[in-house]
Amino acid sequence: MANGGTAREDGGGVQTVKTVVDVLTAFVGAEATPMLKTIAERAGMHPAKVHRYLVSLCKTGHVHQEPGSAAIDWGHPRCDWAMPR
């Protein structure tokens, strides 16, 4: 993608993919339904940035947020690949 795109190459990897993995990893070990602030702190990112990624993850069904609730949970299909065994 051009420099103005959302996915850019950094050191042989795509930064957007790394960011999504960081956000999903922030769920691992967090309370059952963490809040945006908790996920942002665990990921080491600004809450507004995490929010943008969570919106996309909600649209794909990987995370879920009940209307009127601040808590975020794993969506369906559940991301079993991201959960500890």
Secondary structure as UniProt FT lines:
FT   TURN            3..4
FT   STRAND          9..10
FT   TURN            11..12
FT   STRAND          13..14
FT   HELIX           15..27
FT   TURN            28..29
FT   HELIX           36..43
FT   HELIX           47..59
FT   TURN            60..61
FT   STRAND          63..64
FT   TURN            67..68
FT   STRAND          73..74
FT   HELIX           80..82
//
